[in-house]
Amino acid sequence: MRQLTPVSVSRLKSYRLTELRLTLSAVLDCRNPDAIGLSLSDLTDDANWDTPHALAEATIGRGAEGILVPSATRMEDNLIVFPPNRLSGSTFEIIGFVEPRLYRDST
């Protein structure tokens, strides 16, 4: 979570981090934005989410179960899943989870 604020940090204590194993049949791979006529900054700009939202809407409209996109941190990639588009052969399995414990350094 690279865009943390004091308010969002306080909400983290109610979150659960879950590890999933997914088997999906219809995923759009956009890890190379050039291949679809976009640039990396089109998908990772912190100030303008119009292009990523339009891409997600188009993906959902085509019935895809998910989309692979580059992470804005450039460290890994993200899989965004659209559960309402889940196909009959797809599986979602919970592997494990962590209840975050937040500590505040008082120094």
LUMLOVEX-317150 format. One line per 5 residues: their letters; for each residue x, y, z of N, C-alpha, C, O, CB. Coordinates in Angstrom, 3 decimals. Glycine has a CB too. Layout:
BEGIN
a> X Y Z X Y Z X Y Z X Y Z X Y Z; ...
***
This chain:
BEGIN
mrqlt> 0.849 -1.169 0.000 0.000 0.000 0.000 0.894 1.231 0.000 1.339 1.700 1.047 -0.965 -0.002 1.218; 1.137 1.727 -1.166 2.103 2.805 -1.287 1.503 4.180 -1.122 2.240 5.165 -1.098 2.774 2.724 -2.596; 0.208 4.283 -1.009 -0.431 5.590 -0.858 -1.111 5.689 0.499 -2.292 6.026 0.584 -1.450 5.833 -1.986; -0.372 5.399 1.547 -0.936 5.410 2.887 -1.044 6.820 3.438 -0.161 7.653 3.231 -0.100 4.558 3.812; -2.112 7.071 4.126 -2.318 8.305 4.869 -2.622 7.907 6.307 -2.909 6.737 6.563 -3.479 9.181 4.246
pvsvs> -2.568 8.835 7.250 -2.933 8.465 8.627 -4.315 7.829 8.723 -4.515 6.907 9.514 -2.882 9.689 9.521; -5.264 8.304 7.934 -6.610 7.726 7.968 -6.592 6.307 7.415 -7.185 5.408 8.013 -7.599 8.598 7.167; -5.920 6.087 6.281 -5.913 4.743 5.700 -5.124 3.765 6.560 -5.462 2.582 6.595 -5.330 4.779 4.291; -4.088 4.218 7.252 -3.338 3.340 8.148 -4.249 2.853 9.273 -4.199 1.679 9.638 -2.100 4.071 8.727; -5.066 3.725 9.818 -5.952 3.312 10.904 -6.980 2.289 10.435 -7.423 1.453 11.223 -6.659 4.524 11.493
rlksy> -7.365 2.346 9.159 -8.318 1.365 8.624 -7.673 0.016 8.361 -8.377 -0.990 8.279 -8.938 1.884 7.343; -6.357 -0.036 8.227 -5.677 -1.300 7.932 -5.942 -2.367 8.983 -5.936 -3.555 8.659 -4.187 -1.070 7.814; -6.173 -1.983 10.218 -6.377 -2.968 11.271 -7.646 -3.786 11.046 -7.815 -4.840 11.659 -6.438 -2.279 12.621; -8.537 -3.316 10.177 -9.739 -4.089 9.877 -9.596 -4.910 8.594 -10.555 -5.552 8.166 -10.933 -3.159 9.760; -8.426 -4.898 7.983 -8.195 -5.634 6.747 -7.625 -7.015 7.043 -7.055 -7.257 8.108 -7.250 -4.855 5.825
rltel> -7.787 -7.892 6.100 -7.171 -9.216 6.148 -6.403 -9.399 4.837 -6.941 -9.161 3.756 -8.253 -10.362 6.356; -5.150 -9.819 4.942 -4.339 -10.114 3.767 -4.510 -11.593 3.459 -4.188 -12.446 4.287 -2.826 -9.743 3.995; -5.011 -11.894 2.281 -5.348 -13.271 1.930 -4.542 -13.734 0.729 -4.431 -13.028 -0.273 -6.843 -13.402 1.642; -3.983 -14.930 0.845 -3.282 -15.560 -0.272 -4.250 -16.500 -0.972 -4.866 -17.360 -0.343 -2.006 -16.327 0.212; -4.375 -16.323 -2.282 -5.321 -17.108 -3.071 -4.601 -17.940 -4.127 -3.521 -17.576 -4.592 -6.350 -16.190 -3.737
rltls> -5.201 -19.035 -4.489 -4.784 -19.794 -5.672 -5.963 -19.734 -6.640 -7.071 -20.161 -6.315 -4.378 -21.307 -5.314; -5.708 -19.203 -7.822 -6.760 -19.015 -8.812 -6.471 -19.821 -10.060 -5.321 -19.942 -10.483 -6.913 -17.541 -9.161; -7.500 -20.360 -10.633 -7.427 -20.952 -11.956 -8.454 -20.217 -12.803 -9.660 -20.356 -12.598 -7.690 -22.515 -11.926; -7.962 -19.431 -13.760 -8.844 -18.614 -14.590 -8.648 -18.981 -16.053 -7.549 -19.344 -16.472 -8.576 -17.105 -14.367; -9.710 -18.884 -16.813 -9.660 -19.242 -18.231 -9.527 -18.049 -19.164 -8.983 -18.179 -20.261 -10.884 -20.007 -18.594
avldc> -10.015 -16.891 -18.743 -10.058 -15.729 -19.634 -9.450 -14.517 -18.933 -10.135 -13.781 -18.223 -11.514 -15.426 -20.076; -8.145 -14.326 -19.149 -7.424 -13.211 -18.523 -6.730 -12.413 -19.627 -6.028 -12.975 -20.467 -6.380 -13.725 -17.454; -6.936 -11.110 -19.610 -6.274 -10.223 -20.563 -4.902 -9.849 -20.006 -4.806 -9.334 -18.892 -7.135 -8.946 -20.842; -3.860 -10.099 -20.761 -2.491 -9.810 -20.318 -2.052 -8.460 -20.878 -1.797 -8.324 -22.075 -1.507 -10.936 -20.767; -1.969 -7.471 -20.000 -1.559 -6.116 -20.384 -0.239 -5.737 -19.722 0.029 -4.555 -19.506 -2.647 -5.098 -20.009
rnpda> 0.583 -6.728 -19.400 1.866 -6.418 -18.760 2.810 -5.699 -19.715 3.755 -5.045 -19.272 2.525 -7.697 -18.247; 2.571 -5.810 -21.004 3.322 -5.057 -21.995 2.362 -4.040 -22.622 1.748 -4.329 -23.650 3.956 -6.008 -23.084; 2.225 -2.860 -22.021 1.240 -1.886 -22.510 1.454 -1.483 -23.971 0.496 -1.149 -24.669 1.281 -0.651 -21.645; 2.714 -1.513 -24.435 2.981 -1.164 -25.838 2.204 -2.053 -26.798 1.810 -1.606 -27.875 4.475 -1.270 -26.136; 1.981 -3.302 -26.419 1.290 -4.253 -27.293 -0.172 -3.884 -27.520 -0.788 -4.353 -28.477 1.374 -5.646 -26.708
iglsl> -0.730 -3.050 -26.650 -2.119 -2.627 -26.823 -2.218 -1.125 -27.084 -3.279 -0.525 -26.914 -2.941 -2.998 -25.588; -1.109 -0.530 -27.497 -1.100 0.880 -27.872 -1.067 1.855 -26.709 -1.450 3.014 -26.866 -2.282 1.166 -28.692; -0.618 1.407 -25.549 -0.518 2.273 -24.377 0.929 2.330 -23.909 1.771 1.547 -24.349 -1.441 1.775 -23.237; 1.197 3.254 -23.023 2.520 3.320 -22.400 2.392 2.870 -20.950 1.291 2.795 -20.405 3.121 4.764 -22.489; 3.521 2.577 -20.339 3.513 2.190 -18.930 2.903 3.299 -18.076 2.133 3.022 -17.156 4.942 1.867 -18.447
sdltd> 3.239 4.543 -18.374 2.692 5.651 -17.586 1.177 5.793 -17.769 0.499 6.299 -16.875 3.384 6.957 -17.972; 0.634 5.354 -18.917 -0.821 5.371 -19.095 -1.519 4.521 -18.035 -2.622 4.845 -17.597 -1.192 4.870 -20.498; -0.867 3.430 -17.627 -1.482 2.500 -16.674 -1.075 2.736 -15.232 -1.718 2.219 -14.319 -1.138 1.102 -17.049; -0.016 3.510 -15.009 0.511 3.633 -13.644 0.547 5.066 -13.121 1.110 5.304 -12.052 1.894 3.061 -13.589; -0.020 6.004 -13.819 -0.028 7.404 -13.401 -0.897 7.569 -12.160 -2.076 7.217 -12.181 -0.533 8.316 -14.542
danwd> -0.334 8.096 -11.089 -1.072 8.297 -9.840 -2.132 9.386 -9.934 -3.067 9.405 -9.134 -0.115 8.634 -8.734; -2.004 10.281 -10.888 -2.902 11.426 -10.958 -4.064 11.224 -11.928 -5.043 11.968 -11.867 -2.127 12.645 -11.355; -3.981 10.239 -12.818 -5.020 10.063 -13.829 -5.341 8.580 -13.984 -4.542 7.805 -14.511 -4.580 10.669 -15.184; -6.516 8.208 -13.517 -6.922 6.799 -13.587 -7.914 6.536 -14.711 -8.501 5.456 -14.780 -7.528 6.365 -12.267; -8.104 7.508 -15.587 -9.083 7.342 -16.665 -8.755 6.156 -17.570 -9.638 5.357 -17.880 -9.158 8.611 -17.496
tphal> -7.508 6.033 -17.992 -7.129 4.940 -18.898 -7.247 3.580 -18.212 -7.835 2.668 -18.793 -5.695 5.145 -19.408; -6.711 3.405 -16.995 -6.895 2.100 -16.346 -8.365 1.733 -16.132 -8.745 0.573 -16.289 -6.182 2.089 -15.015; -9.188 2.716 -15.775 -10.613 2.437 -15.588 -11.277 2.051 -16.903 -12.093 1.130 -16.939 -11.320 3.653 -14.983; -10.935 2.746 -17.983 -11.499 2.413 -19.295 -11.055 1.019 -19.735 -11.845 0.264 -20.301 -11.079 3.463 -20.347; -9.798 0.680 -19.476 -9.297 -0.650 -19.817 -10.032 -1.720 -19.018 -10.404 -2.755 -19.571 -7.784 -0.740 -19.561
aeati> -10.242 -1.485 -17.740 -10.976 -2.444 -16.899 -12.420 -2.596 -17.386 -12.926 -3.715 -17.471 -10.959 -1.991 -15.416; -13.076 -1.504 -17.701 -14.450 -1.568 -18.196 -14.535 -2.355 -19.498 -15.450 -3.157 -19.685 -15.006 -0.162 -18.401; -13.577 -2.123 -20.398 -13.564 -2.860 -21.666 -13.321 -4.347 -21.426 -13.916 -5.197 -22.089 -12.487 -2.293 -22.608; -12.441 -4.653 -20.475 -12.137 -6.047 -20.150 -13.370 -6.735 -19.570 -13.703 -7.854 -19.959 -10.956 -6.131 -19.157; -14.032 -6.074 -18.655 -15.251 -6.628 -18.065 -16.315 -6.824 -19.136 -16.992 -7.851 -19.167 -15.780 -5.711 -16.945
grgae> -16.460 -5.834 -20.013 -17.455 -5.906 -21.084 -17.234 -7.056 -22.044 -18.183 -7.550 -22.654 -17.461 -4.630 -21.849; -15.989 -7.486 -22.184 -15.677 -8.621 -23.065 -15.797 -9.963 -22.349 -15.577 -11.016 -22.947 -14.273 -8.472 -23.632; -16.149 -9.916 -21.052 -16.366 -11.158 -20.319 -15.113 -11.779 -19.719 -15.153 -12.919 -19.255 -16.997 -12.137 -21.212; -14.005 -11.051 -19.720 -12.774 -11.591 -19.131 -12.928 -11.696 -17.621 -13.601 -10.881 -16.990 -11.552 -10.706 -19.489; -12.289 -12.718 -17.053 -12.331 -12.932 -15.610 -11.329 -12.053 -14.866 -11.479 -11.798 -13.671 -12.066 -14.390 -15.295
gilvp> -10.317 -11.600 -15.580 -9.297 -10.796 -14.932 -8.393 -10.126 -15.938 -8.512 -10.320 -17.148 -8.482 -11.640 -13.993; -7.482 -9.331 -15.401 -6.535 -8.600 -16.231 -5.195 -8.545 -15.499 -5.148 -8.261 -14.302 -7.058 -7.164 -16.559; -4.126 -8.815 -16.211 -2.767 -8.680 -15.685 -2.229 -7.325 -16.123 -2.231 -6.994 -17.309 -1.837 -9.848 -16.181; -1.766 -6.543 -15.143 -1.245 -5.208 -15.432 0.050 -4.980 -14.663 0.275 -5.614 -13.632 -2.287 -4.122 -15.074; 0.902 -4.085 -15.148 2.111 -3.759 -14.397 1.750 -3.007 -13.120 0.827 -2.192 -13.105 3.080 -2.922 -15.259
satrm> 2.476 -3.287 -12.068 2.286 -2.575 -10.811 2.866 -1.176 -10.929 3.887 -0.971 -11.585 2.939 -3.337 -9.637; 2.210 -0.219 -10.293 2.718 1.150 -10.293 4.065 1.251 -9.589 4.824 2.185 -9.848 1.717 2.082 -9.630; 4.373 0.313 -8.708 5.669 0.319 -8.026 6.777 -0.189 -8.935 7.957 -0.013 -8.632 5.607 -0.530 -6.760; 6.408 -0.817 -10.045 7.330 -1.431 -11.015 8.065 -2.640 -10.416 9.028 -3.130 -11.005 8.353 -0.388 -11.504; 7.614 -3.122 -9.244 8.286 -4.240 -8.591 7.748 -5.584 -9.082 8.523 -6.527 -9.238 8.127 -4.136 -7.078
ednli> 6.491 -5.692 -9.319 5.844 -6.922 -9.759 4.677 -6.533 -10.660 4.562 -5.386 -11.091 5.363 -7.790 -8.539; 3.827 -7.494 -10.933 2.612 -7.239 -11.705 1.406 -7.488 -10.810 1.510 -8.130 -9.765 2.553 -8.135 -12.984; 0.266 -6.973 -11.237 -0.983 -7.163 -10.499 -1.964 -7.968 -11.332 -2.073 -7.778 -12.543 -1.600 -5.807 -10.106; -2.671 -8.861 -10.675 -3.798 -9.560 -11.281 -5.052 -8.972 -10.653 -5.247 -9.054 -9.441 -3.711 -11.130 -11.068; -5.890 -8.386 -11.475 -7.160 -7.837 -11.014 -8.241 -8.797 -11.478 -8.364 -9.072 -12.672 -7.406 -6.373 -11.557
vfppn> -9.021 -9.306 -10.540 -10.021 -10.330 -10.835 -11.411 -9.715 -10.791 -11.713 -8.893 -9.926 -9.916 -11.509 -9.839; -12.249 -10.123 -11.731 -13.630 -9.662 -11.821 -14.553 -10.837 -11.486 -15.017 -11.520 -12.400 -13.943 -9.083 -13.247; -14.832 -11.090 -10.211 -15.625 -12.263 -9.812 -16.965 -12.420 -10.533 -17.350 -13.555 -10.811 -15.879 -12.199 -8.353; -17.695 -11.349 -10.851 -18.957 -11.575 -11.563 -18.766 -12.221 -12.944 -19.705 -12.803 -13.487 -19.689 -10.259 -11.722; -17.563 -12.122 -13.509 -17.286 -12.719 -14.824 -16.706 -14.138 -14.713 -16.268 -14.711 -15.711 -16.315 -11.827 -15.604
rlsgs> -16.704 -14.686 -13.524 -16.123 -16.017 -13.305 -16.786 -17.057 -14.208 -18.011 -17.157 -14.277 -16.267 -16.431 -11.826; -15.939 -17.830 -14.897 -16.414 -18.884 -15.784 -16.539 -20.200 -15.015 -15.956 -20.363 -13.944 -15.464 -19.048 -16.990; -17.299 -21.124 -15.570 -17.628 -22.356 -14.843 -16.402 -23.191 -14.468 -16.433 -23.858 -13.434 -18.562 -23.195 -15.673; -15.336 -23.187 -15.249 -14.167 -24.007 -14.934 -13.155 -23.333 -14.022 -12.133 -23.934 -13.691 -13.491 -24.401 -16.190; -13.414 -22.113 -13.616 -12.456 -21.365 -12.809 -12.598 -21.718 -11.325 -13.675 -22.072 -10.847 -12.649 -19.854 -13.017
tfeii> -11.460 -21.608 -10.613 -11.484 -21.897 -9.181 -10.825 -20.767 -8.400 -9.874 -20.139 -8.866 -10.779 -23.234 -8.885; -11.344 -20.526 -7.222 -10.792 -19.563 -6.267 -10.597 -20.341 -4.973 -11.565 -20.833 -4.392 -11.744 -18.289 -6.064; -9.361 -20.454 -4.522 -9.067 -21.217 -3.309 -8.256 -20.351 -2.345 -7.251 -19.756 -2.734 -8.299 -22.527 -3.651; -8.691 -20.286 -1.104 -7.945 -19.556 -0.076 -6.841 -20.460 0.441 -7.108 -21.553 0.941 -8.879 -19.088 1.091; -5.596 -20.003 0.320 -4.428 -20.752 0.794 -4.148 -20.411 2.256 -3.831 -21.291 3.056 -3.183 -20.446 -0.083
gfvep> -4.264 -19.147 2.593 -4.015 -18.691 3.956 -4.298 -17.210 4.069 -4.592 -16.538 3.081 -2.574 -18.992 4.379; -4.203 -16.711 5.293 -4.434 -15.286 5.495 -3.676 -14.821 6.726 -3.259 -15.611 7.573 -5.942 -14.983 5.635; -3.518 -13.517 6.789 -2.849 -12.871 7.909 -3.721 -11.720 8.369 -4.196 -10.923 7.560 -1.420 -12.377 7.518; -3.928 -11.640 9.672 -4.607 -10.492 10.263 -3.505 -9.497 10.633 -2.753 -9.755 11.573 -5.493 -10.904 11.531; -3.384 -8.384 9.935 -2.287 -7.455 10.221 -2.363 -6.915 11.647 -3.435 -6.583 12.154 -2.306 -6.295 9.225
rlyrd> -1.223 -6.839 12.258 -1.098 -6.216 13.577 -0.271 -4.963 13.382 0.878 -5.036 12.947 -0.440 -7.189 14.641; -0.835 -3.834 13.694 -0.156 -2.571 13.477 0.385 -2.045 14.800 -0.310 -2.037 15.815 -1.103 -1.547 12.828; 1.619 -1.614 14.766 2.257 -1.069 15.954 2.741 0.334 15.627 3.188 0.607 14.513 3.433 -1.975 16.438; 2.650 1.185 16.574 3.093 2.563 16.384 4.369 2.772 17.181 4.418 2.503 18.382 1.991 3.580 16.818; 5.385 3.245 16.513 6.667 3.553 17.168 6.509 4.878 17.889 6.240 5.900 17.258 7.858 3.610 16.132
st> 6.674 4.871 19.201 6.447 6.079 19.983 7.692 6.940 20.118 7.678 7.927 20.854 5.942 5.715 21.345; 8.763 6.590 19.426 9.996 7.390 19.538 9.986 8.548 18.598 10.942 9.322 18.561 11.216 6.544 19.272
***
